[in-house]
Amino acid sequence: MPSLETLDSAAELVHRYLPPTPQYVWPLLAEQAGCELWVKHENHTPIGAFKVRGGLVYMSDLKAAQPNCPGVITATRGNHGQSIGYACRALGLKATILVPHGNSVEKNAAMRALGVELIEHGHDFQAAREEADRLAEERGLHFLGPYNDLLVRGVASYPLELLRAAPDLDRVYVPIGMGSGICATIAARDALGSRTEVVGVVAENAPAYALSFQSAAPVNTNTADTIADGLACRTPDPEAVAVILNGAADVVTVSEAEIREAMRLYFTSTHNVAEGAGAAALAAVLKDRESVRGKKVGVMLSGGNVDSKVFREVLLGL
């Protein structure tokens, strides 16, 4: 795991481009959860999600190592792609992003606005990722997957901020997409010497990481159909699984109804917009009310990039 010095160096780079995000205890949320609940607002970054931090560190390293890099290619459901697009634009690199057909309209628009070449391919993230890998070889581009040590170092800047602002958290809940967020939280926790429990959260309809945690080895699934597109993983990363097995207390699942309720609660209690993945950690806390009662708990609101049509339906309970 990276040292505190390494993580602080990455955080210093990240903060050249964006300030630390806030963490608040919202009274209405705390009342609902029955605990002192700290919300880390990664929906307040320039792309509305935590992943921008990892993109900046990765692309800064790539630019230094390969100043003549012809371009970068990756696959995404949206927030990772926005991160790479934002970082590439800031550092003068070209980005090609693959998304599955039917991807978030508004996330696609946001990526195009960052100047990326957006290609739609396949029925889900895994199919888009496999095509990105093929195109990288065909076009001579630098391929970047959604999980990498440099991405984790950059992402770790946000749990460092939270754990320094609230150093005595009993537990923190982190949504798991491909694993950079939870692995970064484990890395930050360990580097700080904290005893905070780290609990991962996945959607019941995309349980690959929960199954992997239970089996102590990567477990693939055939589908990952969930409103929380940031959690829609069916092929977990083996390196991420290893870190989670060594550092997480548990990986829990939440239902589609529980995710939707958490999205509504964020809006009614804080007037913040949370996408499905961003609301998953809160959904898990509400599900675990009895075990967290009276404790000091953190949740990662990892992103707020939900299409307006989808969010309207969630608010109306449709």
C-alpha positions as CSV (number, residue, x, y, z in Angstrom):
1,M,0.0,0.0,0.0
2,P,1.2,3.5,-0.7
3,S,2.8,5.5,2.1
4,L,1.3,8.7,3.6
5,E,4.0,10.7,1.9
6,T,3.1,9.2,-1.5
7,L,-0.6,9.9,-0.9
8,D,0.1,13.5,0.3
9,S,2.2,14.1,-2.8
10,A,-0.7,12.9,-5.1
11,A,-3.1,15.0,-3.1
12,E,-0.9,18.1,-3.6
13,L,-1.1,17.6,-7.3
14,V,-4.9,17.1,-7.3
15,H,-5.3,20.3,-5.3
16,R,-3.5,22.3,-7.9
17,Y,-6.7,21.7,-10.0
18,L,-9.5,21.6,-7.5
19,P,-10.0,22.5,-3.8
20,P,-10.9,19.9,-1.2
21,T,-14.6,19.0,-1.2
22,P,-16.7,19.5,2.0
23,Q,-17.9,17.0,4.5
24,Y,-21.0,17.8,6.5
25,V,-23.2,16.3,9.1
26,W,-26.8,16.9,7.9
27,P,-29.3,16.9,10.8
28,L,-32.1,15.3,8.9
29,L,-29.9,12.5,7.5
30,A,-28.5,11.9,11.0
31,E,-32.0,11.7,12.4
32,Q,-33.0,9.1,9.7
33,A,-29.8,7.0,10.2
34,G,-29.7,7.2,14.0
35,C,-26.0,8.1,14.0
36,E,-23.6,11.0,13.6
37,L,-23.4,10.8,9.8
38,W,-20.6,12.6,7.9
39,V,-21.3,13.0,4.1
40,K,-18.2,13.4,1.9
41,H,-19.4,15.5,-1.0
42,E,-17.6,14.3,-4.1
43,N,-20.6,15.5,-6.1
44,H,-19.0,18.9,-5.7
45,T,-15.9,18.3,-7.9
46,P,-15.6,20.0,-11.4
47,I,-17.0,16.8,-13.0
48,G,-19.5,16.1,-10.2
49,A,-17.7,12.9,-9.1
50,F,-14.6,11.7,-7.3
51,K,-12.9,10.1,-10.2
52,V,-11.4,13.4,-11.5
53,R,-8.8,13.1,-8.8
54,G,-7.4,9.8,-10.1
55,G,-7.4,11.0,-13.7
56,L,-5.3,14.1,-12.9
57,V,-2.6,12.0,-11.2
58,Y,-2.5,9.4,-13.9
59,M,-2.4,11.8,-16.8
60,S,0.3,13.9,-15.1
61,D,2.4,10.9,-14.7
62,L,1.8,9.8,-18.3
63,K,2.6,13.2,-19.7
64,A,5.9,13.3,-17.9
65,A,6.8,9.7,-18.9
66,Q,5.5,9.9,-22.5
67,P,5.5,13.6,-23.6
68,N,4.7,12.5,-27.2
69,C,1.9,10.2,-26.3
70,P,-0.5,10.0,-29.3
71,G,-3.6,9.7,-27.1
72,V,-5.4,7.8,-24.4
73,I,-8.3,5.4,-24.8
74,T,-10.6,3.9,-22.1
75,A,-14.1,2.7,-21.4
76,T,-16.6,4.0,-19.0
77,R,-20.2,4.4,-17.9
78,G,-19.5,8.1,-17.5
79,N,-17.6,9.4,-14.4
80,H,-14.3,7.7,-15.2
81,G,-14.6,9.0,-18.8
82,Q,-15.3,12.6,-17.6
83,S,-12.2,12.3,-15.3
84,I,-10.0,11.2,-18.2
85,G,-11.5,13.9,-20.5
86,Y,-11.0,16.6,-17.8
87,A,-7.4,15.6,-17.1
88,C,-6.5,15.2,-20.8
89,R,-7.8,18.6,-21.6
90,A,-5.9,20.1,-18.7
91,L,-2.7,18.4,-19.8
92,G,-3.0,18.7,-23.6
93,L,-3.6,15.0,-24.3
94,K,-6.2,13.5,-26.7
95,A,-8.8,11.2,-25.2
96,T,-11.0,8.5,-26.9
97,I,-13.8,7.2,-24.7
98,L,-16.0,4.1,-25.3
99,V,-19.4,3.8,-23.7
100,P,-22.1,1.1,-24.1
101,H,-25.2,1.8,-26.1
102,G,-27.9,3.2,-24.0
103,N,-25.5,5.0,-21.7
104,S,-26.5,8.1,-19.7
105,V,-27.4,10.8,-22.3
106,E,-26.2,13.6,-20.0
107,K,-22.9,11.9,-19.0
108,N,-22.2,11.4,-22.8
109,A,-22.9,15.1,-23.4
110,A,-20.6,16.1,-20.5
111,M,-17.8,13.9,-21.9
112,R,-18.2,15.4,-25.4
113,A,-18.1,18.9,-23.9
114,L,-14.6,18.0,-22.6
115,G,-13.4,17.4,-26.1
116,V,-13.2,13.6,-26.1
117,E,-14.0,11.4,-29.1
118,L,-16.9,9.4,-27.8
119,I,-17.7,6.0,-29.3
120,E,-20.7,3.9,-28.4
121,H,-20.2,0.1,-28.5
122,G,-21.7,-3.0,-27.0
123,H,-24.6,-3.7,-24.5
124,D,-22.7,-3.0,-21.3
125,F,-19.4,-1.7,-19.8
126,Q,-17.5,-4.9,-20.2
127,A,-18.3,-5.1,-24.0
128,A,-17.2,-1.4,-24.3
129,R,-14.0,-2.1,-22.4
130,E,-13.1,-5.0,-24.6
131,E,-13.6,-2.9,-27.7
132,A,-11.4,-0.1,-26.2
133,D,-8.7,-2.6,-25.7
134,R,-8.9,-3.7,-29.3
135,L,-9.0,-0.1,-30.6
136,A,-5.9,0.8,-28.5
137,E,-3.9,-1.8,-30.4
138,E,-5.4,-0.8,-33.8
139,R,-4.8,2.9,-33.4
140,G,-1.6,2.8,-31.3
141,L,-3.2,4.5,-28.3
142,H,-2.4,4.3,-24.6
143,F,-5.1,2.0,-23.0
144,L,-6.2,2.8,-19.5
145,G,-8.5,0.5,-17.5
146,P,-10.7,1.8,-14.7
147,Y,-8.4,0.4,-12.0
148,N,-4.7,1.4,-11.6
149,D,-2.4,2.2,-8.7
150,L,-2.0,5.8,-9.9
151,L,-5.7,6.2,-10.1
152,V,-6.0,4.9,-6.6
153,R,-3.3,7.4,-5.3
154,G,-5.2,10.3,-6.8
155,V,-8.6,9.1,-5.6
156,A,-7.1,8.7,-2.1
157,S,-7.0,12.4,-1.7
158,Y,-10.7,12.5,-0.9
159,P,-10.7,9.9,2.0
160,L,-7.6,11.6,3.3
161,E,-9.7,14.8,3.5
162,L,-12.6,13.1,5.2
163,L,-10.5,11.1,7.7
164,R,-8.5,14.2,8.7
165,A,-11.7,16.2,9.1
166,A,-13.4,13.5,11.1
167,P,-10.5,11.4,12.4
168,D,-12.5,9.2,14.8
169,L,-15.1,7.7,12.5
170,D,-16.2,4.2,13.6
171,R,-17.0,3.2,10.1
172,V,-17.1,4.5,6.5
173,Y,-19.3,3.1,3.7
174,V,-17.9,3.3,0.1
175,P,-19.6,2.4,-3.1
176,I,-17.7,-0.1,-5.4
177,G,-17.7,0.2,-9.1
178,M,-14.3,-1.2,-10.3
179,G,-12.7,-0.6,-6.9
180,S,-10.6,2.6,-7.0
181,G,-12.8,4.4,-4.4
182,I,-12.8,1.6,-1.7
183,C,-9.1,0.7,-2.3
184,A,-8.2,4.4,-2.0
185,T,-10.2,4.6,1.2
186,I,-8.4,1.6,2.6
187,A,-5.0,3.0,1.6
188,A,-5.8,6.4,3.2
189,R,-7.1,4.7,6.4
190,D,-3.9,2.6,6.7
191,A,-1.5,5.4,5.9
192,L,-3.1,7.5,8.6
193,G,-3.0,4.7,11.1
194,S,-6.8,5.0,11.6
195,R,-8.9,2.2,13.0
196,T,-12.0,3.2,11.0
197,E,-13.8,0.2,9.5
198,V,-14.2,0.3,5.7
199,V,-17.4,-1.3,4.3
200,G,-17.9,-1.6,0.6
201,V,-21.4,-1.3,-1.0
202,V,-22.7,-2.8,-4.3
203,A,-26.0,-3.1,-5.9
204,E,-27.9,-6.4,-5.5
205,N,-28.3,-6.4,-9.3
206,A,-24.5,-6.1,-9.8
207,P,-23.0,-8.2,-7.0
208,A,-19.7,-9.2,-8.4
209,Y,-17.6,-7.6,-5.7
210,A,-19.8,-8.9,-2.9
211,L,-19.6,-12.4,-4.4
212,S,-15.8,-12.0,-4.7
213,F,-15.5,-10.9,-1.1
214,Q,-17.6,-13.9,0.1
215,S,-15.5,-16.3,-2.1
216,A,-12.1,-14.7,-1.4
217,A,-11.5,-14.6,-5.1
218,P,-12.8,-12.7,-8.2
219,V,-16.2,-13.8,-9.2
220,N,-17.8,-12.7,-12.5
221,T,-21.5,-12.3,-13.1
222,N,-23.4,-12.5,-16.4
223,T,-25.4,-9.2,-15.9
224,A,-25.1,-5.9,-14.0
225,D,-28.4,-4.2,-14.6
226,T,-28.9,-1.4,-12.1
227,I,-30.0,2.2,-11.8
228,A,-26.5,2.7,-10.2
229,D,-24.6,2.7,-13.5
230,G,-21.4,3.5,-11.6
231,L,-21.7,0.1,-9.8
232,A,-22.6,-1.9,-13.0
233,C,-19.5,-4.2,-12.9
234,R,-19.7,-7.8,-13.8
235,T,-15.9,-8.6,-14.0
236,P,-14.1,-7.4,-10.9
237,D,-10.4,-6.4,-11.0
238,P,-8.2,-9.0,-9.3
239,E,-5.9,-6.4,-7.8
240,A,-8.9,-4.5,-6.3
241,V,-10.3,-7.7,-4.9
242,A,-7.1,-8.5,-3.2
243,V,-6.9,-5.0,-1.5
244,I,-10.6,-5.3,-0.4
245,L,-10.1,-8.8,1.0
246,N,-7.1,-7.5,3.1
247,G,-8.6,-4.2,4.2
248,A,-12.4,-4.1,4.2
249,A,-14.6,-5.2,7.0
250,D,-17.4,-6.3,4.7
251,V,-19.1,-5.7,1.3
252,V,-22.8,-5.3,1.5
253,T,-25.6,-5.2,-1.1
254,V,-28.4,-2.8,-1.5
255,S,-31.6,-3.2,-3.6
256,E,-32.8,-0.9,-6.4
257,A,-35.6,0.3,-4.1
258,E,-33.1,1.1,-1.3
259,I,-30.9,3.0,-3.8
260,R,-33.8,5.0,-5.0
261,E,-35.0,5.9,-1.5
262,A,-31.5,7.1,-0.6
263,M,-31.5,9.3,-3.7
264,R,-34.8,10.8,-2.6
265,L,-33.5,11.3,0.9
266,Y,-30.4,13.1,-0.1
267,F,-32.5,15.5,-2.1
268,T,-35.2,16.1,0.6
269,S,-32.8,16.3,3.5
270,T,-29.8,18.1,1.9
271,H,-31.0,19.3,-1.5
272,N,-28.0,17.6,-3.1
273,V,-28.5,15.4,-6.2
274,A,-27.0,11.9,-5.9
275,E,-26.7,9.5,-8.8
276,G,-27.5,5.8,-8.0
277,A,-23.9,4.9,-7.2
278,G,-23.5,8.1,-5.1
279,A,-26.5,7.2,-3.0
280,A,-25.6,3.6,-2.5
281,A,-23.5,4.2,0.7
282,L,-26.3,6.0,2.3
283,A,-28.7,3.2,1.4
284,A,-26.4,0.8,3.1
285,V,-26.3,2.9,6.3
286,L,-30.1,3.0,6.4
287,K,-30.2,-0.7,5.9
288,D,-27.6,-1.1,8.8
289,R,-29.4,1.3,11.2
290,E,-29.2,-1.1,14.1
291,S,-25.5,-1.7,13.8
292,V,-24.6,2.0,13.4
293,R,-26.9,3.4,16.0
294,G,-25.1,6.0,18.1
295,K,-21.9,5.7,16.2
296,K,-19.9,8.1,14.1
297,V,-20.2,7.1,10.5
298,G,-19.0,8.4,7.1
299,V,-20.6,7.9,3.7
300,M,-19.1,8.7,0.3
301,L,-21.5,10.6,-1.9
302,S,-19.3,9.6,-4.9
303,G,-21.2,11.5,-7.6
304,G,-24.3,13.4,-8.7
305,N,-24.4,12.8,-12.4
306,V,-27.8,11.3,-13.0
307,D,-29.9,12.1,-16.1
308,S,-32.8,14.5,-15.3
309,K,-35.4,12.1,-16.7
310,V,-34.2,9.3,-14.4
311,F,-34.0,11.6,-11.4
312,R,-37.5,12.9,-12.0
313,E,-38.8,9.4,-12.0
314,V,-36.9,8.6,-8.8
315,L,-38.3,11.7,-7.0
316,L,-41.8,10.8,-8.1
317,G,-41.4,7.2,-7.0
318,L,-42.1,5.8,-10.5
